């Protein structure tokens, strides 16, 4: 529930705001959500009523996927008409600047460092500065706004206790602030909140109440209880004092930068909008030439759509991958400020966010949560799209409350998002030796290609499908690989852009053998310990194929010196001695190959899924 009354008009204040290049202001009152790819979102006029008049105003529900931006493209901002000022400080020309400078955050928060990401800077040809809010006591910037809001409450209100709704980071900020101030804090969290976040809030002294299936339901419960029991509700983002607390990050950035005038842009993750509103209010007041650019996930883009339409919208659903910013509707006050001050929004997909998590880990050895890496992903995309070199940008690393269980998915998406790995589907003939021919064709003229994954299972038809991954250095290398395979009659498709392939298909591929009899005659299933060395796969196949028919190959690069491969191969009883000698010859080369055939109960378990 927004804590500020609605303001139909905003104060006119002189501040030069640079429009995004190539994005002219739209004409007329256009309000539908569907967009098409191109240089800028295309807004479609809303349908009229039966008498020809526009439909009555009301909350707009938008589908996230209907608003499309190219990677690194800056969204349009419909700034709307300027209105008249009121006597509230938040509408005064420097109202937020004064409140940010007076904000009480350092009783509990720390001034976080502004660090150059040297590896990322070298890779992009620009200076990337990380504002390390992941180093706060609760591993998130949310502590600033929560504490400042509570510090502004009357003493008698704090004595009665506070209440809030949050799925994680704001909850921890309120709990810690309350413990420092000696008051009680009730935290309403959705019932599906990860246990690690619930435990952290309780550890900080918060009284957790699990209620509702979504954040909106938890918020409604918190607001209702606040009214019933006379508790002060602490908004997670849509409150002037919360916004002012977050705005202290902008103050720190301008003081910590060696030359603030050389900062071209500050990239800020957007959920409800409190963080970017605060940073924009401070930065634009002191240096309006610095662009303030928001970053949202493609599946949780409420602010981008709202700014493009010039009115707040409600998303029909949100992608919870970056759960810290998974908000269906941005704040009323935050939208007002962003519409006035923010230069645009960049949208990034989950693989780009995962790649940014990996980038920051390589720089700092810290693991950001997806929402915490949004700004880095947006900065990368924006710089690449414009081909900028020599720029200086700041990215807010806003949080590091990562659930350990999510690391597997993040790791799988990271290489795709970083464009260092491609996932391909290839059709090969189903006959002895075809698998070896496939490898020879794929790798014949480019020995530097590293195979990262194979999933193949025998098919009784004339063709079989292989799902595989390959490390790539450039788009041209991938193009040449696809042309080579397709030219040899092995139809191949790049699946890298399909997130569903990364999340699901790669784990379903292979599966049971498609055989006429329900099982494969004389099939041995062997676990092979493979050395992670260039050419190891080809040397292995030179010995095994085509002498014996490969029926199963399941491999994923582990990042270690050795990786495990599950191999199926048809070996008739009369040929078992020769097969054993072949394996021994590989082991004798000292390359680290080791073998163990699945037998007995273990084989029975595997047969339930592969036969």
C-alpha positions in Angstrom: 0.0 0.0 0.0 1.6 3.3 -1.0 2.1 5.6 1.9 2.0 8.8 -0.1 -1.2 10.3 -1.4 -1.5 10.3 -5.2 -0.2 13.4 -7.0 -1.7 14.0 -10.4 0.8 16.7 -11.1 4.5 17.0 -10.6 6.4 20.2 -9.8 8.2 21.9 -12.6 11.9 22.0 -11.8 14.7 23.0 -14.1 16.9 20.0 -14.8 18.2 19.0 -18.2 17.3 15.4 -18.9 18.8 13.8 -21.9 16.3 11.8 -23.9 17.5 8.4 -25.2 19.0 8.7 -28.7 16.5 8.1 -31.4 13.5 8.0 -29.0 11.3 11.0 -29.8 8.3 11.7 -27.6 5.2 9.9 -28.8 2.2 11.9 -30.0 -1.2 11.6 -28.4 -2.5 9.5 -25.5 -1.4 6.0 -26.4 -1.8 3.4 -23.7 -1.9 -0.2 -24.9 1.0 -2.4 -23.8 1.9 -4.5 -26.8 5.2 -3.5 -28.4 7.2 -4.8 -31.4 10.9 -5.1 -31.8 12.7 -2.2 -33.4 14.5 1.0 -32.5 11.8 1.9 -29.9 8.7 0.3 -28.4 5.6 0.9 -30.5 2.6 1.9 -28.5 -0.8 0.9 -29.9 -3.9 3.1 -29.3 -6.4 1.6 -26.9 -9.8 0.4 -28.2 -12.7 2.8 -27.9 -16.1 2.2 -26.3 -19.3 1.7 -28.4 -19.9 5.5 -28.5 -16.4 6.2 -29.8 -15.1 7.5 -26.5 -12.0 6.1 -24.9 -12.7 3.5 -22.2 -12.9 4.7 -18.6 -9.6 5.0 -16.8 -8.6 2.1 -14.6 -5.7 -0.1 -13.7 -3.9 -1.5 -16.8 -2.8 -5.1 -16.7 0.1 -5.9 -19.0 1.8 -9.1 -20.1 5.6 -8.8 -19.6 6.5 -10.6 -22.8 4.4 -8.1 -24.8 7.0 -5.3 -24.1 10.2 -6.2 -26.1 13.5 -4.4 -26.2 16.6 -5.5 -27.9 19.6 -6.3 -25.6 21.0 -3.0 -24.3 18.2 -0.9 -25.9 17.0 2.0 -23.7 13.3 2.2 -23.1 11.3 5.2 -23.9 10.0 7.4 -21.1 6.7 9.2 -21.5 7.2 12.1 -19.2 3.7 13.5 -19.5 2.7 17.1 -18.7 4.3 19.1 -16.0 1.9 20.2 -13.2 1.8 22.7 -10.4 3.8 22.3 -7.2 2.3 21.8 -3.7 3.8 22.8 -0.4 4.9 19.2 0.4 8.7 18.9 0.6 8.9 16.1 -1.8 7.6 18.4 -4.6 10.1 21.1 -3.8 13.0 21.6 -6.2 15.6 20.3 -3.8 13.3 18.5 -1.3 14.8 15.1 -1.8 18.3 16.4 -1.9 17.9 17.9 1.6 16.3 14.8 3.0 19.0 12.5 1.6 21.7 14.7 3.1 19.8 14.5 6.5 19.0 10.8 6.2 19.9 8.7 9.2 21.4 5.5 7.8 24.9 5.2 9.2 23.7 4.3 12.7 23.3 0.8 11.2 24.5 0.9 7.5 28.1 1.2 6.3 29.5 3.2 3.5 30.2 0.6 0.9 33.2 0.7 -1.5 33.1 1.8 -5.1 35.4 -0.7 -6.8 36.6 -1.0 -10.4 35.8 -4.4 -12.0 39.1 -4.6 -13.8 38.5 -7.8 -15.8 35.1 -6.7 -17.0 36.4 -3.2 -17.7 39.2 -4.7 -19.9 36.7 -6.9 -21.7 34.4 -4.1 -22.5 36.9 -1.3 -23.1 35.3 1.0 -20.6 35.6 1.5 -16.8 33.0 -0.4 -14.9 32.7 0.6 -11.2 30.8 -1.6 -8.8 28.9 0.0 -5.9 29.2 -2.9 -3.4 25.8 -2.8 -1.6 26.1 -6.5 -1.3 28.6 -5.8 1.6 26.0 -4.2 3.9 25.4 -6.0 7.2 22.3 -7.7 5.8 24.0 -8.1 2.3 21.6 -5.7 0.7 20.9 -1.9 0.3 17.4 -2.3 1.8 18.8 -1.5 5.3 19.3 2.1 4.4 15.7 3.0 3.6 14.2 0.8 6.3 16.3 2.5 9.0 15.7 6.0 7.8 12.0 5.5 7.6 11.9 4.1 11.2 14.2 6.9 12.5 11.7 9.5 11.2 8.8 7.9 13.1 7.6 9.5 16.4 9.0 7.8 19.4 5.5 6.6 20.5 4.9 5.0 17.1 8.2 3.0 17.4 7.3 2.0 20.9 4.0 0.4 19.6 6.1 -1.6 17.1 6.4 -1.7 13.3 5.2 -4.1 10.7 6.1 -4.7 7.0 5.8 -7.1 4.1 8.7 -8.5 2.3 10.0 -11.6 0.6 13.5 -11.1 1.9 15.9 -8.2 1.8 13.6 -5.4 3.1 12.5 -7.8 5.9 16.0 -8.2 7.1 16.6 -4.5 7.0 13.5 -3.8 9.1 14.4 -6.6 11.5 17.9 -5.3 12.1 16.8 -1.7 12.3 14.2 -2.6 14.9 16.7 -4.5 17.0 19.0 -1.5 17.0 16.1 0.8 18.0 14.7 -1.5 20.6 11.3 -2.0 19.1 9.4 -5.0 17.9 9.1 -5.8 14.2 6.5 -8.1 12.6 7.4 -9.3 9.1 4.7 -10.7 6.8 6.2 -13.0 4.2 4.6 -15.2 1.6 4.3 -18.8 2.6 6.7 -19.9 -0.3 9.5 -17.7 0.9 12.8 -19.6 0.9 13.6 -20.9 4.4 17.1 -19.3 4.4 15.4 -15.8 4.2 12.9 -16.7 6.9 15.7 -18.0 9.2 17.8 -14.8 8.6 14.9 -12.5 9.5 14.2 -14.5 12.7 17.9 -14.5 13.6 17.8 -10.7 13.4 14.9 -10.5 15.8 12.0 -10.1 13.5 8.7 -11.9 14.2 7.9 -13.7 11.0 4.3 -14.3 9.9 3.9 -16.5 6.8 0.8 -15.4 5.0 -0.5 -15.4 1.4 0.7 -17.1 -1.7 2.2 -13.9 -3.2 3.9 -10.7 -2.1 0.7 -8.8 -2.8 -1.3 -11.0 -0.4 1.4 -10.7 2.3 1.4 -6.9 1.9 -2.4 -6.7 2.2 -2.3 -8.8 5.4 0.5 -6.5 6.8 -1.5 -3.3 6.0 -4.7 -4.7 7.5 -2.9 -5.7 10.7 -1.2 -2.3 10.9 -4.6 -0.6 10.9 -6.1 -3.1 13.4 -3.3 -2.9 16.0 -2.0 0.7 15.5 1.4 -0.5 14.1 3.5 1.7 11.8 3.8 0.1 8.4 7.3 0.3 6.9 6.9 0.4 3.1 9.6 -1.5 1.2 10.0 1.2 -1.5 7.0 3.6 -1.9 7.7 6.2 0.8 9.7 9.5 0.7 11.8 8.6 3.7 12.6 5.1 2.4 13.5 6.6 -0.9 15.7 9.2 0.8 17.5 6.5 2.7 18.3 4.6 -0.5 19.4 7.9 -2.1 22.4 8.1 0.2 24.0 5.6 -2.2 24.0 8.4 -4.8 25.7 10.7 -2.3 28.4 8.1 -1.7 29.0 7.5 -5.4 29.6 11.1 -6.2 31.9 11.5 -3.3 33.9 8.3 -3.9 34.4 8.7 -7.6 37.8 10.1 -8.4 36.2 12.4 -11.0 32.3 12.4 -10.7 32.1 14.5 -13.9 33.5 11.6 -15.9 30.7 9.3 -14.9 28.5 8.7 -18.0 25.8 6.6 -16.4 24.7 4.9 -13.2 22.9 1.6 -13.7 20.3 0.7 -11.0 18.1 -2.4 -10.5 14.4 -1.7 -10.4 11.8 -3.6 -8.4 9.3 -1.2 -6.8 11.6 1.7 -7.7 12.8 3.1 -4.4 16.5 2.6 -5.0 16.6 4.2 -8.5 14.2 7.0 -7.4 16.5 8.0 -4.5 19.7 7.8 -6.5 18.2 9.7 -9.4 16.8 12.4 -7.1 20.3 13.1 -5.6 22.4 12.7 -8.7 20.2 14.7 -11.1 20.1 17.6 -8.5 23.9 17.8 -8.5 25.0 16.5 -11.9 22.1 16.2 -14.4 24.5 15.1 -17.1 24.9 11.7 -15.5 22.4 9.3 -17.0 20.4 7.3 -14.6 19.4 4.0 -16.2 17.2 1.4 -14.7 17.6 -2.3 -15.3 14.7 -4.9 -15.1 14.3 -8.5 -16.1 12.4 -9.1 -19.3 9.8 -11.0 -17.3 9.4 -8.3 -14.5 9.4 -5.1 -16.5 6.7 -3.0 -14.7 8.7 0.2 -14.6 9.8 0.0 -18.3 6.2 -0.4 -19.5 4.9 2.2 -17.0 7.5 4.8 -18.2 6.8 4.1 -21.8 3.0 4.5 -21.3 3.2 7.5 -18.9 1.1 5.7 -16.3 1.6 2.9 -13.8 0.5 -0.6 -15.0 0.1 -3.9 -13.3 1.8 -6.9 -14.8 -0.4 -10.0 -15.2 2.5 -12.1 -13.8 6.2 -11.8 -13.0 9.2 -14.0 -13.5 10.5 -14.8 -10.1 14.0 -15.7 -11.2 15.2 -12.4 -9.8 12.8 -12.5 -6.9 14.2 -9.4 -5.2 12.7 -7.3 -8.1 9.7 -9.5 -8.9 7.1 -6.7 -8.5 3.8 -6.5 -10.4 3.3 -2.8 -9.9 5.9 -0.1 -9.1 5.3 2.5 -6.4 3.2 5.6 -6.9 5.9 8.0 -5.6 8.8 6.1 -7.2 7.0 6.2 -10.5 6.5 10.0 -10.3 10.2 10.5 -9.6 11.4 8.0 -12.2 9.1 9.6 -14.9 10.7 12.9 -14.2 14.3 11.9 -13.7 15.3 8.5 -15.1 16.7 8.3 -18.6 15.3 4.9 -19.5 15.3 1.2 -18.7 17.3 -1.6 -20.1 15.8 -5.1 -20.1 17.9 -8.2 -19.6 17.0 -11.9 -19.6 17.9 -14.5 -17.0 20.9 -15.9 -18.9 22.4 -12.3 -19.0 21.8 -11.9 -15.3 23.5 -15.3 -14.6 26.5 -14.2 -16.7 26.7 -11.1 -14.6 26.7 -13.1 -11.4 29.6 -15.0 -12.8 31.4 -11.8 -13.9 31.2 -10.4 -10.4 32.3 -13.7 -8.8 35.4 -13.6 -11.0 36.1 -10.1 -9.9 35.3 -10.3 -6.2 34.7 -13.9 -5.2 31.3 -12.8 -4.0 28.1 -14.4 -5.2 25.3 -12.0 -6.0 21.7 -12.9 -6.0 20.0 -12.4 -9.4 18.5 -9.1 -8.5 21.8 -7.9 -7.2 23.5 -8.6 -10.6 20.8 -6.8 -12.7 22.7 -3.6 -13.0 25.9 -5.2 -14.1 24.0 -7.1 -16.8 22.3 -3.9 -18.0 25.6 -2.0 -18.1 27.2 -4.7 -20.2 24.3 -4.8 -22.7 24.0 -1.0 -22.9 27.7 -0.6 -23.6 27.8 -3.4 -26.2 24.7 -2.1 -28.0 26.2 1.3 -28.4 29.7 0.1 -29.1 31.1 2.5 -26.5 34.7 2.5 -25.6 36.3 4.7 -22.9 33.1 5.3 -21.0 32.8 5.2 -17.2 29.7 3.6 -15.7 28.6 2.6 -12.2 26.6 -0.5 -11.5 24.9 -1.1 -8.2 25.5 -4.6 -6.9 22.4 -4.4 -4.7 22.3 -7.7 -2.9 23.9 -11.1 -2.2 21.2 -13.1 -0.5 21.6 -16.1 -2.8 19.9 -19.4 -2.2 22.6 -22.1 -2.6 20.1 -24.4 -4.3 19.8 -21.9 -7.2 23.5 -22.0 -8.1 23.1 -25.0 -10.4 20.6 -23.1 -12.6 22.7 -19.9 -12.5 25.8 -21.8 -13.5 24.0 -23.4 -16.5 22.6 -20.1 -17.7 25.8 -18.1 -17.1 27.8 -19.5 -20.0 24.9 -19.0 -22.4 24.3 -15.5 -21.2 28.0 -14.7 -21.4 28.0 -16.0 -25.0 30.8 -18.4 -24.2 28.7 -21.5 -24.7 26.1 -22.6 -27.3 23.6 -25.3 -26.9 22.9 -27.2 -30.2 20.6 -29.9 -31.4 22.0 -32.1 -34.2 20.5 -35.0 -36.2 22.9 -37.8 -37.1 22.5 -41.1 -38.9 21.8 -44.0 -36.6 24.5 -46.5 -37.6 27.8 -47.6 -36.2 30.5 -45.0 -36.6 28.1 -42.1 -37.1 28.8 -40.6 -33.7 32.6 -40.6 -34.5 31.9 -39.0 -37.9 29.8 -36.3 -36.2 32.6 -35.4 -33.8 35.2 -35.4 -36.6 33.0 -33.1 -38.7 32.3 -30.7 -35.8 35.9 -30.5 -34.7 37.9 -31.2 -37.8 39.0 -27.7 -38.8 38.7 -26.0 -35.4 40.7 -27.8 -32.8 40.1 -25.0 -30.3 36.4 -25.8 -29.9 35.7 -27.3 -26.5 32.8 -29.7 -26.2 31.0 -28.9 -22.9 28.1 -31.4 -23.0 26.7 -34.4 -24.8 23.3 -36.1 -24.5 22.6 -38.9 -26.9 20.6 -42.1 -26.8 20.2 -44.9 -29.3 17.2 -44.7 -31.7 15.8 -47.6 -33.7 15.0 -45.3 -36.6 17.3 -44.1 -39.3 18.3 -41.0 -37.4 19.1 -40.0 -33.8 19.2 -36.7 -32.0 22.1 -35.3 -30.1 21.8 -32.4 -27.7 25.2 -30.9 -27.0 27.0 -27.9 -25.8 30.1 -26.2 -27.2 32.4 -23.5 -26.0 32.6 -20.6 -28.4 34.9 -17.6 -28.8 32.9 -15.6 -31.3 29.7 -15.6 -33.2 31.6 -16.3 -36.4 33.0 -19.5 -34.9 29.5 -20.7 -34.1 28.3 -19.8 -37.6 31.1 -21.7 -39.2 30.4 -24.8 -37.0 26.7 -24.8 -38.0 27.5 -24.4 -41.6 30.0 -27.3 -41.5 27.5 -29.7 -39.8 24.6 -28.7 -42.0 26.8 -29.0 -45.1 27.6 -32.6 -44.1 23.9 -33.4 -43.9 23.8 -33.3 -40.1 21.0 -30.9 -39.5 21.9 -28.6 -36.6 20.0 -25.9 -34.7 21.3 -23.3 -32.2 19.1 -23.5 -29.1 21.1 -21.0 -27.0 18.4 -18.4 -27.0 15.7 -20.8 -25.6 15.8 -20.6 -21.8 13.4 -23.5 -21.6 16.1 -25.6 -23.4 18.6 -24.7 -20.7 16.3 -25.2 -17.8 14.4 -28.3 -18.9 15.3 -29.9 -22.3 18.9 -30.5 -21.5 17.8 -32.6 -18.5 15.2 -34.5 -20.4 17.3 -35.3 -23.5 18.6 -38.8 -23.9 16.1 -40.7 -21.8 15.0 -44.1 -22.8 16.3 -45.9 -25.9 13.9 -45.9 -28.9 14.2 -49.5 -29.8 11.9 -52.0 -31.4 12.3 -54.6 -28.6 12.3 -52.3 -25.6 16.0 -52.9 -24.8 19.3 -52.9 -26.7 20.9 -56.2 -27.2 24.4 -56.8 -25.6 24.5 -53.2 -24.3 27.1 -52.4 -21.6 26.6 -49.2 -19.5 30.0 -47.9 -18.4 30.9 -44.9 -16.2 34.0 -43.3 -17.7 36.2 -40.8 -15.9 37.4 -38.5 -18.6 40.4 -36.2 -18.5 39.4 -32.6 -19.3 42.1 -32.3 -22.0 41.8 -31.1 -25.6 41.3 -34.0 -28.0 40.5 -36.5 -25.3 37.0 -37.3 -26.7 38.3 -37.9 -30.2 41.1 -40.2 -29.0 38.5 -42.1 -27.0 36.3 -42.5 -30.0 39.2 -43.6 -32.2 39.5 -46.7 -30.1 35.9 -47.5 -29.4 34.1 -46.5 -32.7 33.2 -47.8 -35.1 34.3 -51.2 -33.8 31.5 -51.1 -31.3 28.2 -49.2 -31.7 27.8 -46.3 -29.2 24.3 -46.3 -27.9 24.5 -43.8 -25.0 26.7 -40.8 -24.3 25.9 -38.4 -21.4 28.5 -35.8 -20.5 28.6 -32.3 -18.9 31.8 -30.4 -18.3 32.3 -30.1 -14.6 35.1 -27.5 -14.5 37.4 -30.0 -12.8 40.4 -31.8 -14.2 38.3 -34.8 -14.7 34.6 -35.3 -15.6 32.3 -38.3 -15.6 30.7 -39.7 -18.8 28.0 -42.3 -18.9 28.7 -44.5 -22.0 26.5 -47.1 -23.6 28.1 -49.5 -26.1 27.0 -52.7 -27.8 29.5 -55.5 -27.2 28.6 -59.0 -28.4 29.8 -61.8 -26.0 32.3 -63.1 -28.5 33.9 -59.6 -28.7 34.2 -58.8 -24.9 37.9 -59.7 -24.7 38.7 -57.3 -27.6 36.7 -54.6 -26.0 38.5 -55.0 -22.6 41.8 -54.8 -24.4 40.7 -51.5 -26.1 39.8 -49.9 -22.8 43.1 -51.1 -21.3 45.0 -49.5 -24.2 43.5 -46.1 -23.4 44.2 -46.5 -19.7 47.8 -47.4 -20.6 48.3 -44.1 -22.4 48.3 -42.3 -19.0 45.6 -39.9 -20.0 43.5 -40.4 -16.9 40.7 -42.6 -18.4 39.1 -44.9 -15.8 36.2 -47.3 -16.3 33.5 -48.9 -14.2 30.7 -51.0 -15.7 27.3 -50.6 -14.1 26.2 -54.0 -12.9 23.8 -55.7 -10.5 21.4 -53.4 -8.5 22.9 -50.2 -9.9 22.3 -51.4 -13.5 18.8 -52.4 -12.7 18.0 -48.9 -11.4 19.5 -47.3 -14.5 17.6 -49.6 -16.8 14.3 -48.4 -15.3 15.1 -45.0 -16.9 17.2 -45.7 -20.0 15.6 -48.9 -21.5 
